[in-house]
Amino acid sequence: MAEEFLTLMADFDDESQQILSGWYEKLKGAGFTGIQTPNLPFHISMGCFSLDKEDAVVDEMKKLAAGFSTVPVHISHIGLFAGGKVLFAAPDMNPPDLLDLRRAIQTETQENHPWTPHCTILIDEPEVVQKALPILVENFRPFRGRITKLHLCAFWPTREIATIYLS
């Protein structure tokens, strides 16, 4: 399968990764593994781009990293996307730092990927996600974390392109 698109991701700090991994481990322990992309750190996708924008996005990542220090996030709620296949945790948008980072992206994003800030916990068929939801609800506790780096990948198959730490 040929690569189809690029995704710019905002990765969480180590402590946040541990919290998010703990939720996923609870799901996994109950038999829910999902079909989400394996071996990616937990993140908030900041934008999707056509493959021809790779160099432009890497250059932009460097500018963003120089202009932004780590970004505070308050993961305060969980949700499902329409269709019920994606279970996620999501941040409050106050303070607006995450939104400011998103708005600072100048490279044109793909229009068929509108932005909804979230951190995917599980992707599966709706009936599976519905069974997993009570486990996440039981284990979910809001937390304050930080976005510490930007990470660019191409997808299908996954190809790691660049990781740049925020200043």
PyMOL CGO cylinders between C-alpha atoms (Angstrom):
from pymol import cmd
from pymol.cgo import CYLINDER

trace = [
    CYLINDER, 0.00, 0.00, 0.00, 1.42, 3.40, -0.94, 0.3, 1, 1, 1, 1, 1, 1,
    CYLINDER, 1.42, 3.40, -0.94, 1.67, 6.31, 1.49, 0.3, 1, 1, 1, 1, 1, 1,
    CYLINDER, 1.67, 6.31, 1.49, -1.40, 8.52, 1.35, 0.3, 1, 1, 1, 1, 1, 1,
    CYLINDER, -1.40, 8.52, 1.35, -0.91, 11.54, 3.62, 0.3, 1, 1, 1, 1, 1, 1,
    CYLINDER, -0.91, 11.54, 3.62, 1.20, 13.20, 6.33, 0.3, 1, 1, 1, 1, 1, 1,
    CYLINDER, 1.20, 13.20, 6.33, 0.06, 13.91, 9.88, 0.3, 1, 1, 1, 1, 1, 1,
    CYLINDER, 0.06, 13.91, 9.88, 1.61, 16.46, 12.22, 0.3, 1, 1, 1, 1, 1, 1,
    CYLINDER, 1.61, 16.46, 12.22, 1.18, 15.29, 15.81, 0.3, 1, 1, 1, 1, 1, 1,
    CYLINDER, 1.18, 15.29, 15.81, 1.64, 17.06, 19.13, 0.3, 1, 1, 1, 1, 1, 1,
    CYLINDER, 1.64, 17.06, 19.13, 3.05, 14.48, 21.56, 0.3, 1, 1, 1, 1, 1, 1,
    CYLINDER, 3.05, 14.48, 21.56, 2.42, 14.45, 25.29, 0.3, 1, 1, 1, 1, 1, 1,
    CYLINDER, 2.42, 14.45, 25.29, 5.06, 14.56, 28.04, 0.3, 1, 1, 1, 1, 1, 1,
    CYLINDER, 5.06, 14.56, 28.04, 6.23, 11.31, 29.66, 0.3, 1, 1, 1, 1, 1, 1,
    CYLINDER, 6.23, 11.31, 29.66, 3.92, 11.52, 32.70, 0.3, 1, 1, 1, 1, 1, 1,
    CYLINDER, 3.92, 11.52, 32.70, 0.89, 12.08, 30.45, 0.3, 1, 1, 1, 1, 1, 1,
    CYLINDER, 0.89, 12.08, 30.45, 2.00, 9.17, 28.26, 0.3, 1, 1, 1, 1, 1, 1,
    CYLINDER, 2.00, 9.17, 28.26, 1.98, 6.97, 31.37, 0.3, 1, 1, 1, 1, 1, 1,
    CYLINDER, 1.98, 6.97, 31.37, -1.56, 8.03, 32.31, 0.3, 1, 1, 1, 1, 1, 1,
    CYLINDER, -1.56, 8.03, 32.31, -2.88, 7.47, 28.79, 0.3, 1, 1, 1, 1, 1, 1,
    CYLINDER, -2.88, 7.47, 28.79, -1.03, 4.16, 28.53, 0.3, 1, 1, 1, 1, 1, 1,
    CYLINDER, -1.03, 4.16, 28.53, -2.58, 3.11, 31.83, 0.3, 1, 1, 1, 1, 1, 1,
    CYLINDER, -2.58, 3.11, 31.83, -6.07, 3.65, 30.44, 0.3, 1, 1, 1, 1, 1, 1,
    CYLINDER, -6.07, 3.65, 30.44, -5.22, 1.66, 27.34, 0.3, 1, 1, 1, 1, 1, 1,
    CYLINDER, -5.22, 1.66, 27.34, -3.69, -1.13, 29.45, 0.3, 1, 1, 1, 1, 1, 1,
    CYLINDER, -3.69, -1.13, 29.45, -6.97, -1.39, 31.39, 0.3, 1, 1, 1, 1, 1, 1,
    CYLINDER, -6.97, -1.39, 31.39, -8.82, -1.78, 28.09, 0.3, 1, 1, 1, 1, 1, 1,
    CYLINDER, -8.82, -1.78, 28.09, -6.26, -4.29, 26.84, 0.3, 1, 1, 1, 1, 1, 1,
    CYLINDER, -6.26, -4.29, 26.84, -6.53, -6.25, 30.07, 0.3, 1, 1, 1, 1, 1, 1,
    CYLINDER, -6.53, -6.25, 30.07, -10.26, -6.57, 29.41, 0.3, 1, 1, 1, 1, 1, 1,
    CYLINDER, -10.26, -6.57, 29.41, -9.59, -7.89, 25.89, 0.3, 1, 1, 1, 1, 1, 1,
    CYLINDER, -9.59, -7.89, 25.89, -9.89, -4.66, 23.86, 0.3, 1, 1, 1, 1, 1, 1,
    CYLINDER, -9.89, -4.66, 23.86, -6.91, -4.00, 21.59, 0.3, 1, 1, 1, 1, 1, 1,
    CYLINDER, -6.91, -4.00, 21.59, -8.42, -1.96, 18.76, 0.3, 1, 1, 1, 1, 1, 1,
    CYLINDER, -8.42, -1.96, 18.76, -7.15, -1.30, 15.27, 0.3, 1, 1, 1, 1, 1, 1,
    CYLINDER, -7.15, -1.30, 15.27, -5.47, 2.07, 15.88, 0.3, 1, 1, 1, 1, 1, 1,
    CYLINDER, -5.47, 2.07, 15.88, -1.94, 2.54, 14.52, 0.3, 1, 1, 1, 1, 1, 1,
    CYLINDER, -1.94, 2.54, 14.52, 0.44, 0.63, 16.81, 0.3, 1, 1, 1, 1, 1, 1,
    CYLINDER, 0.44, 0.63, 16.81, 3.62, 2.02, 18.36, 0.3, 1, 1, 1, 1, 1, 1,
    CYLINDER, 3.62, 2.02, 18.36, 2.76, 5.71, 18.10, 0.3, 1, 1, 1, 1, 1, 1,
    CYLINDER, 2.76, 5.71, 18.10, 3.02, 7.84, 21.23, 0.3, 1, 1, 1, 1, 1, 1,
    CYLINDER, 3.02, 7.84, 21.23, -0.25, 9.29, 22.47, 0.3, 1, 1, 1, 1, 1, 1,
    CYLINDER, -0.25, 9.29, 22.47, -0.76, 12.60, 20.72, 0.3, 1, 1, 1, 1, 1, 1,
    CYLINDER, -0.76, 12.60, 20.72, -3.17, 15.20, 19.40, 0.3, 1, 1, 1, 1, 1, 1,
    CYLINDER, -3.17, 15.20, 19.40, -3.15, 15.36, 15.61, 0.3, 1, 1, 1, 1, 1, 1,
    CYLINDER, -3.15, 15.36, 15.61, -2.60, 18.96, 14.55, 0.3, 1, 1, 1, 1, 1, 1,
    CYLINDER, -2.60, 18.96, 14.55, -3.15, 18.60, 10.81, 0.3, 1, 1, 1, 1, 1, 1,
    CYLINDER, -3.15, 18.60, 10.81, -3.01, 16.33, 7.78, 0.3, 1, 1, 1, 1, 1, 1,
    CYLINDER, -3.01, 16.33, 7.78, -1.11, 17.26, 4.64, 0.3, 1, 1, 1, 1, 1, 1,
    CYLINDER, -1.11, 17.26, 4.64, -0.55, 15.94, 1.15, 0.3, 1, 1, 1, 1, 1, 1,
    CYLINDER, -0.55, 15.94, 1.15, 2.69, 14.01, 0.66, 0.3, 1, 1, 1, 1, 1, 1,
    CYLINDER, 2.69, 14.01, 0.66, 4.24, 16.78, -1.46, 0.3, 1, 1, 1, 1, 1, 1,
    CYLINDER, 4.24, 16.78, -1.46, 4.24, 19.08, 1.61, 0.3, 1, 1, 1, 1, 1, 1,
    CYLINDER, 4.24, 19.08, 1.61, 6.79, 17.01, 3.58, 0.3, 1, 1, 1, 1, 1, 1,
    CYLINDER, 6.79, 17.01, 3.58, 9.69, 19.51, 3.37, 0.3, 1, 1, 1, 1, 1, 1,
    CYLINDER, 9.69, 19.51, 3.37, 7.38, 22.47, 4.03, 0.3, 1, 1, 1, 1, 1, 1,
    CYLINDER, 7.38, 22.47, 4.03, 5.90, 20.81, 7.13, 0.3, 1, 1, 1, 1, 1, 1,
    CYLINDER, 5.90, 20.81, 7.13, 9.33, 19.91, 8.52, 0.3, 1, 1, 1, 1, 1, 1,
    CYLINDER, 9.33, 19.91, 8.52, 10.45, 23.53, 8.03, 0.3, 1, 1, 1, 1, 1, 1,
    CYLINDER, 10.45, 23.53, 8.03, 7.27, 24.71, 9.71, 0.3, 1, 1, 1, 1, 1, 1,
    CYLINDER, 7.27, 24.71, 9.71, 7.79, 22.33, 12.63, 0.3, 1, 1, 1, 1, 1, 1,
    CYLINDER, 7.79, 22.33, 12.63, 11.17, 23.98, 13.25, 0.3, 1, 1, 1, 1, 1, 1,
    CYLINDER, 11.17, 23.98, 13.25, 9.57, 27.45, 13.26, 0.3, 1, 1, 1, 1, 1, 1,
    CYLINDER, 9.57, 27.45, 13.26, 6.76, 26.32, 15.56, 0.3, 1, 1, 1, 1, 1, 1,
    CYLINDER, 6.76, 26.32, 15.56, 9.21, 24.70, 17.96, 0.3, 1, 1, 1, 1, 1, 1,
    CYLINDER, 9.21, 24.70, 17.96, 11.26, 27.89, 18.11, 0.3, 1, 1, 1, 1, 1, 1,
    CYLINDER, 11.26, 27.89, 18.11, 8.15, 29.98, 18.73, 0.3, 1, 1, 1, 1, 1, 1,
    CYLINDER, 8.15, 29.98, 18.73, 6.33, 27.83, 21.28, 0.3, 1, 1, 1, 1, 1, 1,
    CYLINDER, 6.33, 27.83, 21.28, 7.39, 26.46, 24.60, 0.3, 1, 1, 1, 1, 1, 1,
    CYLINDER, 7.39, 26.46, 24.60, 5.68, 23.35, 25.92, 0.3, 1, 1, 1, 1, 1, 1,
    CYLINDER, 5.68, 23.35, 25.92, 1.90, 23.64, 25.68, 0.3, 1, 1, 1, 1, 1, 1,
    CYLINDER, 1.90, 23.64, 25.68, -0.27, 22.95, 28.74, 0.3, 1, 1, 1, 1, 1, 1,
    CYLINDER, -0.27, 22.95, 28.74, -3.29, 20.73, 28.18, 0.3, 1, 1, 1, 1, 1, 1,
    CYLINDER, -3.29, 20.73, 28.18, -6.06, 19.69, 30.54, 0.3, 1, 1, 1, 1, 1, 1,
    CYLINDER, -6.06, 19.69, 30.54, -7.45, 16.34, 29.45, 0.3, 1, 1, 1, 1, 1, 1,
    CYLINDER, -7.45, 16.34, 29.45, -10.88, 16.75, 30.97, 0.3, 1, 1, 1, 1, 1, 1,
    CYLINDER, -10.88, 16.75, 30.97, -13.34, 14.55, 29.11, 0.3, 1, 1, 1, 1, 1, 1,
    CYLINDER, -13.34, 14.55, 29.11, -13.85, 11.51, 26.94, 0.3, 1, 1, 1, 1, 1, 1,
    CYLINDER, -13.85, 11.51, 26.94, -16.01, 11.03, 23.88, 0.3, 1, 1, 1, 1, 1, 1,
    CYLINDER, -16.01, 11.03, 23.88, -16.92, 9.12, 20.75, 0.3, 1, 1, 1, 1, 1, 1,
    CYLINDER, -16.92, 9.12, 20.75, -16.83, 10.32, 17.19, 0.3, 1, 1, 1, 1, 1, 1,
    CYLINDER, -16.83, 10.32, 17.19, -19.92, 9.95, 15.01, 0.3, 1, 1, 1, 1, 1, 1,
    CYLINDER, -19.92, 9.95, 15.01, -20.26, 6.36, 13.93, 0.3, 1, 1, 1, 1, 1, 1,
    CYLINDER, -20.26, 6.36, 13.93, -18.97, 5.14, 17.28, 0.3, 1, 1, 1, 1, 1, 1,
    CYLINDER, -18.97, 5.14, 17.28, -15.65, 3.69, 16.04, 0.3, 1, 1, 1, 1, 1, 1,
    CYLINDER, -15.65, 3.69, 16.04, -13.28, 6.06, 17.89, 0.3, 1, 1, 1, 1, 1, 1,
    CYLINDER, -13.28, 6.06, 17.89, -13.07, 6.39, 21.67, 0.3, 1, 1, 1, 1, 1, 1,
    CYLINDER, -13.07, 6.39, 21.67, -10.98, 9.36, 22.74, 0.3, 1, 1, 1, 1, 1, 1,
    CYLINDER, -10.98, 9.36, 22.74, -9.87, 11.66, 25.55, 0.3, 1, 1, 1, 1, 1, 1,
    CYLINDER, -9.87, 11.66, 25.55, -10.01, 15.37, 24.84, 0.3, 1, 1, 1, 1, 1, 1,
    CYLINDER, -10.01, 15.37, 24.84, -8.62, 18.62, 26.22, 0.3, 1, 1, 1, 1, 1, 1,
    CYLINDER, -8.62, 18.62, 26.22, -10.35, 21.74, 27.42, 0.3, 1, 1, 1, 1, 1, 1,
    CYLINDER, -10.35, 21.74, 27.42, -9.57, 24.62, 25.12, 0.3, 1, 1, 1, 1, 1, 1,
    CYLINDER, -9.57, 24.62, 25.12, -8.92, 27.00, 28.00, 0.3, 1, 1, 1, 1, 1, 1,
    CYLINDER, -8.92, 27.00, 28.00, -6.13, 28.07, 28.26, 0.3, 1, 1, 1, 1, 1, 1,
    CYLINDER, -6.13, 28.07, 28.26, -6.02, 28.55, 24.49, 0.3, 1, 1, 1, 1, 1, 1,
    CYLINDER, -6.02, 28.55, 24.49, -2.37, 27.55, 24.00, 0.3, 1, 1, 1, 1, 1, 1,
    CYLINDER, -2.37, 27.55, 24.00, -3.19, 24.42, 21.99, 0.3, 1, 1, 1, 1, 1, 1,
    CYLINDER, -3.19, 24.42, 21.99, -5.51, 26.40, 19.74, 0.3, 1, 1, 1, 1, 1, 1,
    CYLINDER, -5.51, 26.40, 19.74, -2.79, 29.04, 19.31, 0.3, 1, 1, 1, 1, 1, 1,
    CYLINDER, -2.79, 29.04, 19.31, -0.35, 26.31, 18.21, 0.3, 1, 1, 1, 1, 1, 1,
    CYLINDER, -0.35, 26.31, 18.21, -2.90, 24.96, 15.72, 0.3, 1, 1, 1, 1, 1, 1,
    CYLINDER, -2.90, 24.96, 15.72, -3.62, 28.41, 14.32, 0.3, 1, 1, 1, 1, 1, 1,
    CYLINDER, -3.62, 28.41, 14.32, 0.11, 29.04, 13.86, 0.3, 1, 1, 1, 1, 1, 1,
    CYLINDER, 0.11, 29.04, 13.86, 0.34, 26.25, 11.27, 0.3, 1, 1, 1, 1, 1, 1,
    CYLINDER, 0.34, 26.25, 11.27, 0.71, 28.01, 7.93, 0.3, 1, 1, 1, 1, 1, 1,
    CYLINDER, 0.71, 28.01, 7.93, 1.14, 25.02, 5.61, 0.3, 1, 1, 1, 1, 1, 1,
    CYLINDER, 1.14, 25.02, 5.61, -2.15, 24.22, 3.93, 0.3, 1, 1, 1, 1, 1, 1,
    CYLINDER, -2.15, 24.22, 3.93, -3.90, 21.26, 5.53, 0.3, 1, 1, 1, 1, 1, 1,
    CYLINDER, -3.90, 21.26, 5.53, -6.08, 18.79, 3.68, 0.3, 1, 1, 1, 1, 1, 1,
    CYLINDER, -6.08, 18.79, 3.68, -9.69, 19.93, 3.76, 0.3, 1, 1, 1, 1, 1, 1,
    CYLINDER, -9.69, 19.93, 3.76, -11.08, 16.43, 4.19, 0.3, 1, 1, 1, 1, 1, 1,
    CYLINDER, -11.08, 16.43, 4.19, -9.45, 16.23, 7.64, 0.3, 1, 1, 1, 1, 1, 1,
    CYLINDER, -9.45, 16.23, 7.64, -11.16, 18.88, 9.82, 0.3, 1, 1, 1, 1, 1, 1,
    CYLINDER, -11.16, 18.88, 9.82, -9.50, 19.48, 13.19, 0.3, 1, 1, 1, 1, 1, 1,
    CYLINDER, -9.50, 19.48, 13.19, -11.02, 18.20, 16.40, 0.3, 1, 1, 1, 1, 1, 1,
    CYLINDER, -11.02, 18.20, 16.40, -8.46, 18.12, 19.22, 0.3, 1, 1, 1, 1, 1, 1,
    CYLINDER, -8.46, 18.12, 19.22, -8.48, 14.66, 20.79, 0.3, 1, 1, 1, 1, 1, 1,
    CYLINDER, -8.48, 14.66, 20.79, -6.27, 11.78, 21.83, 0.3, 1, 1, 1, 1, 1, 1,
    CYLINDER, -6.27, 11.78, 21.83, -7.39, 8.45, 20.41, 0.3, 1, 1, 1, 1, 1, 1,
    CYLINDER, -7.39, 8.45, 20.41, -7.60, 5.69, 22.99, 0.3, 1, 1, 1, 1, 1, 1,
    CYLINDER, -7.60, 5.69, 22.99, -9.31, 2.96, 20.94, 0.3, 1, 1, 1, 1, 1, 1,
    CYLINDER, -9.31, 2.96, 20.94, -10.49, 2.44, 17.36, 0.3, 1, 1, 1, 1, 1, 1,
    CYLINDER, -10.49, 2.44, 17.36, -12.70, -0.55, 16.63, 0.3, 1, 1, 1, 1, 1, 1,
    CYLINDER, -12.70, -0.55, 16.63, -16.18, -1.48, 15.45, 0.3, 1, 1, 1, 1, 1, 1,
    CYLINDER, -16.18, -1.48, 15.45, -18.97, 0.44, 17.25, 0.3, 1, 1, 1, 1, 1, 1,
    CYLINDER, -18.97, 0.44, 17.25, -20.23, -2.56, 19.19, 0.3, 1, 1, 1, 1, 1, 1,
    CYLINDER, -20.23, -2.56, 19.19, -16.70, -3.21, 20.52, 0.3, 1, 1, 1, 1, 1, 1,
    CYLINDER, -16.70, -3.21, 20.52, -16.13, 0.44, 21.43, 0.3, 1, 1, 1, 1, 1, 1,
    CYLINDER, -16.13, 0.44, 21.43, -19.50, 0.52, 23.25, 0.3, 1, 1, 1, 1, 1, 1,
    CYLINDER, -19.50, 0.52, 23.25, -18.39, -2.43, 25.38, 0.3, 1, 1, 1, 1, 1, 1,
    CYLINDER, -18.39, -2.43, 25.38, -15.02, -0.77, 26.11, 0.3, 1, 1, 1, 1, 1, 1,
    CYLINDER, -15.02, -0.77, 26.11, -16.52, 2.60, 27.07, 0.3, 1, 1, 1, 1, 1, 1,
    CYLINDER, -16.52, 2.60, 27.07, -17.54, 1.65, 30.65, 0.3, 1, 1, 1, 1, 1, 1,
    CYLINDER, -17.54, 1.65, 30.65, -13.98, 0.51, 31.39, 0.3, 1, 1, 1, 1, 1, 1,
    CYLINDER, -13.98, 0.51, 31.39, -12.55, 3.85, 30.31, 0.3, 1, 1, 1, 1, 1, 1,
    CYLINDER, -12.55, 3.85, 30.31, -15.28, 5.71, 32.20, 0.3, 1, 1, 1, 1, 1, 1,
    CYLINDER, -15.28, 5.71, 32.20, -14.39, 3.76, 35.36, 0.3, 1, 1, 1, 1, 1, 1,
    CYLINDER, -14.39, 3.76, 35.36, -10.66, 4.52, 35.04, 0.3, 1, 1, 1, 1, 1, 1,
    CYLINDER, -10.66, 4.52, 35.04, -10.74, 8.04, 33.60, 0.3, 1, 1, 1, 1, 1, 1,
    CYLINDER, -10.74, 8.04, 33.60, -9.49, 10.88, 35.77, 0.3, 1, 1, 1, 1, 1, 1,
    CYLINDER, -9.49, 10.88, 35.77, -8.92, 14.34, 34.30, 0.3, 1, 1, 1, 1, 1, 1,
    CYLINDER, -8.92, 14.34, 34.30, -5.29, 15.42, 34.35, 0.3, 1, 1, 1, 1, 1, 1,
    CYLINDER, -5.29, 15.42, 34.35, -3.06, 18.31, 33.39, 0.3, 1, 1, 1, 1, 1, 1,
    CYLINDER, -3.06, 18.31, 33.39, -0.24, 17.50, 31.05, 0.3, 1, 1, 1, 1, 1, 1,
    CYLINDER, -0.24, 17.50, 31.05, 1.97, 19.13, 28.46, 0.3, 1, 1, 1, 1, 1, 1,
    CYLINDER, 1.97, 19.13, 28.46, 2.66, 18.88, 24.76, 0.3, 1, 1, 1, 1, 1, 1,
    CYLINDER, 2.66, 18.88, 24.76, 6.44, 18.69, 24.56, 0.3, 1, 1, 1, 1, 1, 1,
    CYLINDER, 6.44, 18.69, 24.56, 7.23, 17.87, 20.95, 0.3, 1, 1, 1, 1, 1, 1,
    CYLINDER, 7.23, 17.87, 20.95, 5.95, 17.85, 17.39, 0.3, 1, 1, 1, 1, 1, 1,
    CYLINDER, 5.95, 17.85, 17.39, 6.13, 14.66, 15.39, 0.3, 1, 1, 1, 1, 1, 1,
    CYLINDER, 6.13, 14.66, 15.39, 5.54, 14.13, 11.66, 0.3, 1, 1, 1, 1, 1, 1,
    CYLINDER, 5.54, 14.13, 11.66, 4.61, 10.80, 10.07, 0.3, 1, 1, 1, 1, 1, 1,
    CYLINDER, 4.61, 10.80, 10.07, 3.47, 9.55, 6.69, 0.3, 1, 1, 1, 1, 1, 1,
    CYLINDER, 3.47, 9.55, 6.69, 0.78, 6.91, 6.72, 0.3, 1, 1, 1, 1, 1, 1,
    CYLINDER, 0.78, 6.91, 6.72, 0.22, 3.53, 5.31, 0.3, 1, 1, 1, 1, 1, 1,
    CYLINDER, 0.22, 3.53, 5.31, 2.58, 2.19, 6.09, 0.3, 1, 1, 1, 1, 1, 1,
    CYLINDER, 2.58, 2.19, 6.09, 3.69, 4.40, 8.97, 0.3, 1, 1, 1, 1, 1, 1,
    CYLINDER, 3.69, 4.40, 8.97, 6.93, 6.25, 8.26, 0.3, 1, 1, 1, 1, 1, 1,
    CYLINDER, 6.93, 6.25, 8.26, 8.50, 8.41, 10.94, 0.3, 1, 1, 1, 1, 1, 1,
    CYLINDER, 8.50, 8.41, 10.94, 9.80, 11.62, 9.36, 0.3, 1, 1, 1, 1, 1, 1,
    CYLINDER, 9.80, 11.62, 9.36, 10.76, 14.09, 12.09, 0.3, 1, 1, 1, 1, 1, 1,
    CYLINDER, 10.76, 14.09, 12.09, 10.46, 14.81, 15.81, 0.3, 1, 1, 1, 1, 1, 1,
    CYLINDER, 10.46, 14.81, 15.81, 11.20, 18.27, 17.14, 0.3, 1, 1, 1, 1, 1, 1,
    CYLINDER, 11.20, 18.27, 17.14, 10.97, 19.36, 20.79, 0.3, 1, 1, 1, 1, 1, 1,
    CYLINDER, 10.97, 19.36, 20.79, 9.21, 22.60, 21.68, 0.3, 1, 1, 1, 1, 1, 1,
    CYLINDER, 9.21, 22.60, 21.68, 11.53, 25.19, 23.20, 0.3, 1, 1, 1, 1, 1, 1,
]
cmd.load_cgo(trace, "trace")
